[in-house]
Amino acid sequence: MKMILDITGLTPESLITLAAGIIAFITVYVVWQGLVERDPLSARARSLGKHRDVLKRSLMAQKGNTFQRNETVSFMRSVITRLNLLKGEHVAKIVDRLTQAGWRSKDAVVIFLFFKLCLPFVFGGVSLLGVYVLADVEMAPIFKVLVALIGVIAGAYLPEIYVSNASQKRRVAMQKGLPDALDLMVICTEAGLALDAAMTRVGRELIKSSPELADEFGLTAVELGFQPERRIALKNLVKRTDMATIRGVVNTLIQTEKYGTPLAQSLRVLAAEYRDERMLKAEEKAAKLPATLTVPLIVFIMPSLFVVLLGPAILRAMDALKNF
């Protein structure tokens, strides 16, 4: 208290008066806030107006981005169409690969072919620019040509590698969620739902945990509704995923429909099998862990351990040699 009085230069009576005034002001403010009649509708209207303005700005931004994207895709399509790259048997294979990666848009083929056409020239030009203009290292002409050729080959294969990696990641994600999806299908079929209704419900339940598998199940359920034969819709599922486990599920569903075997029992057996397979893969990775950690152990831990253990002995030996 004495320190406060010394800093502020106030007397005790003045300090007490100031504290009482602050307390009185806070009391009056709290009572006034409690007695003021509030209008929740106006506050709600202001909140809705702000939310509407935010949505309007976001929609306008999305429209602008969509317009720019449509212009870009139109330019790509014009280039690909002039070169007649959309004709041929290779287009169907590209569509299948892009579908397996999760890109089913009609513009996906155009974008893929455009990048596959342009990236070799881009990478080759950048390589030539780096070798002949920016690089300070003297190189033989044959090596400069080789660097440019490597750039062209990298640009040609980069879209292929990107699509392959995307497909592989998607398969791994679907493989992780498949046992749970089959368990849900068992529950749905035992509850009396048909196959298309069961797939629709399972796809709805897997949106957060496995969106890739939910997407495929939802599309298959739609195809089961309008395809003349269920076999066609199930075969399309195998074609879109290109997974051995999905192929096993589809074969089981086809045989169940053909021979009239219980669907729930077949799906339960498959779910248990795939879950055991997932557990075995996890155990296999755990068993490989000691061998994998051997190299980091030797490179990073052993040198420091040798320094800690042998360092004092080496220092003592050096001191003893100096004394002689």
C-alpha positions as CSV (number, residue, x, y, z in Angstrom):
1,M,0.0,0.0,0.0
2,K,2.8,2.4,0.9
3,M,4.5,1.7,-2.4
4,I,1.3,2.4,-4.3
5,L,0.9,5.7,-2.4
6,D,4.5,6.6,-3.2
7,I,4.1,5.9,-6.9
8,T,0.8,7.6,-7.4
9,G,1.5,10.5,-5.0
10,L,-2.0,10.2,-3.4
11,T,-3.0,10.3,0.2
12,P,-4.8,7.4,1.8
13,E,-8.1,9.3,1.8
14,S,-7.8,10.1,-1.9
15,L,-7.0,6.5,-2.8
16,I,-10.1,5.3,-0.8
17,T,-12.3,7.8,-2.6
18,L,-11.0,6.8,-6.0
19,A,-11.6,3.1,-5.2
20,A,-15.1,3.8,-4.0
21,G,-15.9,5.8,-7.2
22,I,-14.7,3.0,-9.4
23,I,-16.8,0.4,-7.5
24,A,-19.8,2.7,-7.7
25,F,-19.4,3.1,-11.4
26,I,-19.1,-0.7,-12.0
27,T,-22.2,-1.2,-9.8
28,V,-24.3,1.4,-11.7
29,Y,-23.1,-0.1,-15.1
30,V,-24.0,-3.7,-14.1
31,V,-27.5,-2.6,-12.8
32,W,-28.1,-0.5,-16.0
33,Q,-27.2,-3.5,-18.2
34,G,-29.6,-5.6,-16.3
35,L,-32.5,-3.1,-16.5
36,V,-32.1,-2.2,-20.2
37,E,-34.6,-3.8,-22.4
38,R,-32.9,-5.7,-25.2
39,D,-34.2,-6.4,-28.6
40,P,-32.9,-9.8,-29.7
41,L,-34.7,-9.5,-33.1
42,S,-32.6,-6.5,-34.2
43,A,-29.4,-8.2,-33.1
44,R,-30.5,-11.3,-35.0
45,A,-31.3,-9.3,-38.0
46,R,-27.9,-7.6,-38.0
47,S,-26.2,-11.0,-37.6
48,L,-28.2,-12.4,-40.6
49,G,-27.4,-9.4,-42.6
50,K,-23.7,-9.8,-42.0
51,H,-23.9,-13.5,-42.8
52,R,-25.8,-12.7,-46.0
53,D,-23.1,-10.3,-47.1
54,V,-20.3,-12.8,-46.3
55,L,-22.2,-15.5,-48.4
56,K,-22.7,-13.0,-51.2
57,R,-19.0,-12.2,-51.3
58,S,-18.0,-15.8,-51.2
59,L,-20.5,-16.7,-54.1
60,M,-19.2,-13.8,-56.2
61,A,-15.6,-15.0,-55.6
62,Q,-16.6,-18.6,-56.5
63,K,-18.3,-17.4,-59.7
64,G,-15.2,-15.4,-60.6
65,N,-12.9,-18.4,-60.0
66,T,-15.3,-20.7,-61.9
67,F,-15.3,-18.2,-64.9
68,Q,-11.5,-18.1,-64.9
69,R,-11.3,-21.9,-64.6
70,N,-13.7,-22.3,-67.5
71,E,-11.6,-20.0,-69.7
72,T,-8.5,-22.0,-68.8
73,V,-10.1,-25.3,-69.5
74,S,-11.5,-24.0,-72.8
75,F,-8.1,-22.9,-73.9
76,M,-6.7,-26.4,-73.0
77,R,-9.5,-28.1,-74.8
78,S,-9.0,-26.0,-78.0
79,V,-5.3,-26.9,-78.0
80,I,-6.0,-30.6,-77.5
81,T,-8.8,-30.6,-80.1
82,R,-6.6,-29.0,-82.7
83,L,-3.9,-31.7,-82.2
84,N,-6.6,-34.5,-82.3
85,L,-5.3,-35.9,-79.0
86,L,-8.8,-36.9,-77.9
87,K,-9.2,-39.5,-80.6
88,G,-7.8,-43.0,-80.2
89,E,-7.8,-46.0,-77.9
90,H,-5.4,-44.4,-75.5
91,V,-8.0,-41.9,-74.3
92,A,-10.2,-44.7,-72.9
93,K,-7.2,-46.0,-70.9
94,I,-6.4,-42.5,-69.6
95,V,-10.1,-42.1,-68.5
96,D,-9.9,-45.4,-66.6
97,R,-6.6,-44.3,-64.8
98,L,-8.0,-40.9,-63.9
99,T,-11.2,-42.5,-62.7
100,Q,-9.1,-44.8,-60.4
101,A,-7.5,-41.7,-59.1
102,G,-10.9,-40.2,-58.3
103,W,-11.1,-37.7,-61.2
104,R,-14.3,-38.4,-63.1
105,S,-14.8,-35.0,-64.6
106,K,-15.0,-34.6,-68.3
107,D,-12.3,-32.0,-68.2
108,A,-9.9,-34.3,-66.4
109,V,-8.7,-35.9,-69.6
110,V,-8.2,-32.6,-71.3
111,I,-6.1,-31.2,-68.4
112,F,-4.1,-34.4,-68.2
113,L,-3.3,-34.4,-71.9
114,F,-2.5,-30.7,-71.9
115,F,0.0,-31.0,-69.1
116,K,1.5,-34.2,-70.7
117,L,1.9,-32.2,-73.9
118,C,3.3,-29.0,-72.4
119,L,5.5,-30.2,-69.5
120,P,8.2,-31.7,-71.6
121,F,8.7,-28.4,-73.4
122,V,8.6,-26.5,-70.1
123,F,11.1,-28.7,-68.3
124,G,13.3,-29.0,-71.4
125,G,13.3,-25.2,-71.8
126,V,14.1,-24.6,-68.1
127,S,16.9,-27.2,-68.3
128,L,18.4,-25.5,-71.3
129,L,18.1,-22.1,-69.7
130,G,19.8,-23.3,-66.5
131,V,22.6,-25.1,-68.3
132,Y,23.5,-22.5,-71.0
133,V,22.6,-19.2,-69.2
134,L,22.4,-19.5,-65.4
135,A,24.9,-22.3,-64.7
136,D,28.5,-21.2,-64.0
137,V,29.9,-24.7,-64.2
138,E,31.8,-25.6,-67.4
139,M,30.3,-28.6,-69.0
140,A,30.8,-30.5,-72.2
141,P,28.1,-29.9,-74.9
142,I,27.1,-33.6,-74.7
143,F,26.4,-33.2,-71.0
144,K,24.3,-30.1,-71.6
145,V,22.2,-31.9,-74.1
146,L,21.9,-34.8,-71.7
147,V,20.6,-32.5,-68.9
148,A,18.0,-31.0,-71.3
149,L,17.0,-34.5,-72.4
150,I,16.5,-35.6,-68.8
151,G,14.3,-32.5,-68.2
152,V,12.2,-33.4,-71.2
153,I,11.8,-37.0,-70.0
154,A,10.9,-35.8,-66.5
155,G,8.3,-33.5,-67.9
156,A,6.8,-36.3,-70.0
157,Y,6.5,-38.7,-67.1
158,L,5.6,-36.3,-64.3
159,P,1.8,-36.4,-65.0
160,E,1.9,-40.2,-65.2
161,I,3.7,-40.4,-61.8
162,Y,1.3,-37.9,-60.2
163,V,-1.8,-39.9,-61.4
164,S,-0.2,-43.2,-60.2
165,N,0.6,-41.8,-56.8
166,A,-3.0,-40.4,-56.4
167,S,-4.5,-43.8,-57.4
168,Q,-2.3,-45.6,-55.0
169,K,-3.2,-43.3,-52.1
170,R,-6.8,-43.7,-52.9
171,R,-6.6,-47.5,-52.9
172,V,-4.8,-47.5,-49.6
173,A,-7.5,-45.2,-48.1
174,M,-10.3,-47.5,-49.4
175,Q,-8.5,-50.6,-48.3
176,K,-8.4,-49.3,-44.7
177,G,-12.1,-48.5,-44.7
178,L,-13.4,-51.7,-46.4
179,P,-13.7,-54.0,-43.4
180,D,-15.8,-51.4,-41.5
181,A,-17.9,-50.9,-44.7
182,L,-18.6,-54.6,-45.0
183,D,-19.6,-54.8,-41.3
184,L,-22.1,-52.0,-41.9
185,M,-23.4,-53.8,-45.0
186,V,-23.9,-56.9,-42.9
187,I,-26.0,-54.9,-40.5
188,C,-28.0,-53.3,-43.3
189,T,-28.7,-56.5,-45.1
190,E,-29.7,-58.3,-41.9
191,A,-32.1,-55.4,-41.2
192,G,-33.8,-56.2,-44.5
193,L,-32.4,-53.6,-46.9
194,A,-31.7,-54.4,-50.5
195,L,-28.2,-54.2,-51.9
196,D,-28.6,-50.7,-53.4
197,A,-30.2,-49.3,-50.3
198,A,-27.5,-50.9,-48.1
199,M,-24.8,-49.3,-50.2
200,T,-26.5,-46.0,-50.1
201,R,-26.7,-46.1,-46.3
202,V,-23.2,-47.4,-45.9
203,G,-21.9,-44.6,-48.2
204,R,-23.7,-42.1,-46.1
205,E,-22.2,-43.4,-42.9
206,L,-18.6,-43.5,-44.3
207,I,-18.5,-39.9,-45.5
208,K,-16.2,-38.8,-42.7
209,S,-14.2,-41.9,-42.0
210,S,-13.6,-43.0,-45.6
211,P,-14.9,-40.5,-48.2
212,E,-13.3,-42.3,-51.1
213,L,-15.1,-45.6,-50.4
214,A,-18.3,-43.7,-49.6
215,D,-18.1,-42.0,-53.0
216,E,-17.7,-45.3,-54.8
217,F,-20.5,-47.0,-52.9
218,G,-22.9,-44.1,-53.5
219,L,-22.1,-44.2,-57.2
220,T,-22.6,-48.0,-57.3
221,A,-25.9,-47.7,-55.6
222,V,-27.1,-45.2,-58.2
223,E,-25.9,-47.5,-61.0
224,L,-27.7,-50.4,-59.4
225,G,-30.9,-48.4,-59.7
226,F,-30.8,-47.7,-63.5
227,Q,-28.5,-50.4,-65.0
228,P,-30.4,-53.3,-66.7
229,E,-28.3,-55.8,-64.8
230,R,-26.7,-55.5,-61.4
231,R,-23.6,-57.3,-62.7
232,I,-22.8,-54.3,-64.9
233,A,-22.9,-51.9,-61.9
234,L,-20.7,-54.1,-59.8
235,K,-18.2,-54.6,-62.7
236,N,-18.0,-50.9,-63.0
237,L,-17.1,-50.7,-59.3
238,V,-14.2,-53.0,-59.9
239,K,-13.1,-51.0,-63.0
240,R,-13.2,-47.7,-61.1
241,T,-11.2,-49.0,-58.1
242,D,-8.9,-51.7,-59.6
243,M,-8.5,-53.4,-56.2
244,A,-8.3,-57.2,-55.5
245,T,-10.3,-56.8,-52.3
246,I,-13.1,-55.0,-54.1
247,R,-13.0,-57.6,-56.8
248,G,-13.5,-60.3,-54.2
249,V,-16.5,-58.4,-52.7
250,V,-18.0,-58.0,-56.2
251,N,-17.5,-61.7,-57.0
252,T,-19.2,-62.6,-53.7
253,L,-22.1,-60.4,-54.5
254,I,-22.5,-61.8,-58.0
255,Q,-22.4,-65.4,-56.7
256,T,-24.8,-64.6,-54.0
257,E,-27.3,-63.2,-56.4
258,K,-26.7,-66.1,-58.8
259,Y,-27.0,-69.0,-56.4
260,G,-29.2,-67.4,-53.7
261,T,-26.8,-67.8,-50.8
262,P,-27.2,-65.6,-47.7
263,L,-25.7,-62.2,-48.4
264,A,-25.1,-61.2,-44.8
265,Q,-23.1,-64.4,-44.0
266,S,-20.9,-64.0,-47.1
267,L,-20.2,-60.4,-46.2
268,R,-19.4,-61.3,-42.6
269,V,-16.8,-63.8,-43.7
270,L,-15.2,-61.3,-46.1
271,A,-15.2,-58.6,-43.4
272,A,-13.4,-60.9,-41.0
273,E,-11.0,-62.0,-43.6
274,Y,-10.1,-58.4,-44.6
275,R,-9.8,-57.3,-41.0
276,D,-7.4,-60.2,-40.3
277,E,-5.4,-59.2,-43.4
278,R,-5.2,-55.6,-42.2
279,M,-4.0,-56.8,-38.8
280,L,-1.4,-59.0,-40.4
281,K,-0.1,-56.1,-42.5
282,A,0.2,-54.0,-39.3
283,E,2.1,-56.8,-37.6
284,E,4.4,-57.1,-40.6
285,K,5.2,-53.5,-40.4
286,A,5.9,-53.8,-36.7
287,A,8.2,-56.7,-37.3
288,K,10.2,-54.8,-39.9
289,L,10.7,-51.9,-37.5
290,P,13.9,-53.2,-35.7
291,A,15.6,-53.8,-39.1
292,T,14.5,-50.4,-40.3
293,L,15.9,-48.7,-37.2
294,T,19.3,-50.4,-37.6
295,V,20.7,-47.8,-40.0
296,P,19.6,-44.7,-38.0
297,L,20.9,-46.4,-34.9
298,I,24.3,-47.0,-36.5
299,V,24.5,-43.6,-38.1
300,F,23.2,-41.2,-35.4
301,I,23.3,-43.0,-32.1
302,M,26.4,-45.1,-32.1
303,P,28.8,-42.2,-32.9
304,S,27.5,-40.1,-30.0
305,L,27.6,-43.2,-27.7
306,F,31.3,-43.8,-28.7
307,V,32.1,-40.2,-28.0
308,V,30.5,-40.3,-24.6
309,L,32.2,-43.6,-23.6
310,L,35.6,-43.2,-25.3
311,G,36.0,-39.4,-25.0
312,P,37.2,-39.3,-21.4
313,A,39.6,-42.2,-21.9
314,I,41.1,-40.5,-25.0
315,L,41.5,-37.2,-23.1
316,R,43.2,-39.0,-20.2
317,A,45.5,-40.8,-22.6
318,M,46.4,-37.5,-24.3
319,D,47.1,-35.8,-21.0
320,A,49.3,-38.8,-20.0
321,L,51.3,-38.6,-23.2
322,K,51.9,-34.9,-22.7
323,N,53.5,-35.6,-19.3
324,F,56.1,-37.9,-20.7
